[in-house]
Amino acid sequence: MSSETKSDFFANHGTKSRHPIWRRYWKLARVVDAAADLRIALPLLALRHAARKIPPQRVLIAAVEVPGREADLRDVVTNMSRTMRHHVTVATQKMQPRGKFDNIAAAIADRDLADFDWLLITDDDVKLPRDFLDLLIYFAHTYDLKLAQPAHRFRSYSSAQLIVRRWATLVRHTLFVENGPITLIHKDAFPHVLPFPSLRWAWGIDVYWSHIARQQGWRLGVIDGLPTMHWRPVGNSYDQQAARKEAEDFLHEKGVTLSRREITSVNHRLA
């Protein structure tokens, strides 16, 4: 990684970082979120019908069961599994003392990924909008997104301003998709991003994805039409300095030289 990247890329991770300014004025943010929802309501209504016309997709949902939060995950997976069109398989793994993506790898270990068009990785601390899966797949399929994620609501805990929703926007082309709380991966990307790197804290995996995307000429995307609420702060239960060091060592090993400026320079409205 470049010196610029080392000094600033992970500055917004974790609870010690600056949260989006909207979280400081949550009552105002709630009103602005509601106004933004209203602004895209009619376009989304039309797209709900369009979403039912794309070819049925095979979706594997993967998640980790955190002790004491099983009900939260069950609610999220139940919401995601509601679909008018697609074939959904769910794979979960009880959390073990290892990295998130090591647990995800264990969850999908007995699945043949050749049987699926998409891998959808989710955390348990998100609130999802209506018709989430149908619209998520519609946007990713229609705009040829190899990796995608829903945007964060203004009040949501997020790791980068780039992935917070934009006003009157449905979907954007970006060079960055974060590794949580929700990540959608197309089958074309499986040979390049799987197996997942074995990192204890998972920082830097999404930067590595950006590196691969630029090499492969992929389009990544943030879907503003499906803003989600991530209601738990990031990184409040582990050593953030250790996570940063692990990420920097990993990216150096992989030859990643992308800086924050390079990654965030790709941010184009598609619809």
N, C-alpha and C positions, 0 to 999 in steps of 0.2 A: 504494500500500500504506500501511497505517497505520504510525505510528511504532513500535508494538509489533511489527508484523510485520517491519519492517526490522531491528529489533534482535535478534529471537530466532528467526525462522522457519527460517533456514538454519544455526542453531547446531549442528545434529547432522549436517551434511553433511561428508563427507571424512574423511581419516585423522587430522586434527588434532582432530576432535571426540571426544566420549566414545562408545566402543563399548558395546553392550549389556553389562551387568554379567556376564552368563553367559559372555562370551568371556574374562573374567579367570579364570574357574574352569572351563576347558573340559572337564575330566574329569567334574565334577558336571553340567555342561550336557549332556554326552553321555548320562548316565544319565537326566536329566529328559526329554530329547527321546525317549529310548526308552520311558519310561513314558507319555509323552503319546501316542506312536504306538500303544502297546498299548491305551490308553484309548479310542481312536476306531476300533480295528481292526474290531470287529463292525459298527458302523454303516456303515463304508465297504464292508464285504463286501456288505451288502444294497444299497448304492447302486451298486455295480458292475453289478448286474443291472438296476437302474432306469435307469442311464445308457445302456443298450443299447436302450431303448424310446423315447427322444426322437427327433423327426424328424432325419434326417441333415442335418448342417450343412456348409456350404462354408467352409473355413478357409484363410486365406492366412497362412503363416508368413514373417516378414521378419526378416532379420538382417544384420549386418555382419561380413565376414571380416577379422579382425585378423591382420596378418602374424605368422607363427610360432604362431598359435593355431587354425589351420584344423581340426586334428583335434579340438580341444575343441568347436568349433562343430558339426562333423559328428556327434559323439556326442549333443549336445543335440538337434539336429534329427532325428536318427534316433529318439531316444526319443519326441519329440513326434509324429512321424509314425506311430507305432504306434497304430492305432485300429481298433475293431471296427465303427465306425458311420459315420464322417464322411469327407468328401472333402478331402484336404489338398493344397495347392500350396505350394511353397517358393520364395521369392525372396531371393537374397542379393546383396550388393554388396561388392566389395573395398574396404577402408577407404581413403578419400581424406582429405587434410588439411582437414577441415571438420567441422561438428558431427555428432553421432550421428544426429539426425533428418534432416539433409540427406542423409546416407548412406542412411538408411532410405527417404527419398523417392526417391532414385535407384534403389534396389532394386525398388520397386514401380511405377516410372514407366510401364512398359509393360504393366501389369496393369489391367484394367477392374474397379474395386472394386464395380461393380454386380453382378459375378458371385459375390460373396462375402458370407457372413453375418457373418464375424468376421475381424478382423486381429489376429494374434498376433505381437508384437514381442519378440524374445528376445536376450539377451546369451549369451556362450559360457562364462561362469564360474559355472554353476549345476549342482547335482546334483538330479535330479528323482525324485519317488516313482513307484511303479508305476501304470500306467494313467493317466498324467498328463493327456493330452489329453481322453480320454473323460470323466473326472471334472471337469476344468476347464470343459468345455463344458456338462456336465450342471448344475453349480452355477450358472453364469452364466445359462443358459437358464431353469432352474427358478425362480430368484429374480429374474429380470428385471434383471440387472445390465448397465448400459450400458458401464461400464469395470470391470475386475476384475483382481486379481492374486493369486497364491498367497502365503500368509503366509511369513515367514522362520522358519526353525528358530531355537532359542534361541542356537545357536552362530554363526549367520549374520551376515555384515556387512550392516547395514541403516542407513537414513538417518533412521528415526523409530520410536519405540517402538510407535506405533499399529499398525504392520504386522508386528510380531512375533507369532507364534502365541499363541492363548489356550487355556488348559487346557479339555479336554472340549468344544470348540467346533468346528463344521464350517464355518460361514460367518457373516460379519458384514456388516451394512449400515454403510458408512462414507461420509464425504464426501471421502476422499482415496485415490487410487491412485497410487503412485509411477511415474515414467517409466522404470523399470528395476529389476531386471534382466529381469523378464517382465511385459508388459502386454497385456491382452486388451481389444479394442475392438469393440463391436457396431456393425452397419451403421447403426443409427439415429443413432449418434454421428458417423459419417463426415462429414456436411456441416458439423458444428460444430467438429471438431478437425483436419480436413484442409483445406488443406495444413498440415503441421506448421510452426510458427514456425521461422525460420532463426536458431538460437542456437548459438554455438560450443560452449558447455559444457552446454546443455540444462537448467540449473538453472531452476526456476520454471515449467516447462511443466506439471508436475503440479499446481501451485497454480492455474494458469490453468484446468486441467481441473476442479478443484473449483469454481471460480467459474462455469464454464459449467454444471456439474451442478446447482448451486443455482438458477441462472436457469431451467434447463429442467425442473427437478423430477425429475432422474434419480436412480436408486439406484446407487451405486457399491458395490463389495464387496471384502473381503479373505477369501480362502478358506483357512481354518485347516486344513481336512481334507487339504490338499495342501502341507504345509510343505516349502519348498525350502531348500537350502544355497547361499548366495552366498559363495563362498570367496575372493574377492579384495576387499581394502579399496577403498573408494570415494574417488576424487579424489586419488590420490597421485602423479599425473603431470602436473598442471597448476596454474596459479595460482588458488587458491581465492578470493582477494580479487577477482580479475577476474571469476570466475564469479558471485560474489555480486552484484557491481555490475551485470553484464549482466542478471541475473535481476531485480533491483530496478527497473532502468530499463524492462525489458520489461513487468513487471507494472504499473508506474505508467502506462505508455503504454496498456495494455489496460483501465485503470480498475479493477484488482483491489484490493479493500480488505479481503479476508478476512485475519484474523489466525490464528495457530497455534491459539489457544484456540477460535475458532469452528470451524475445520476438525476439530479432534480431539474436539469435543463430540458429534459424530455417530459413535457406535460401539456399534451394537445387535446383539445375537446374533439370528440368524435360525434357526439349527439347530445 
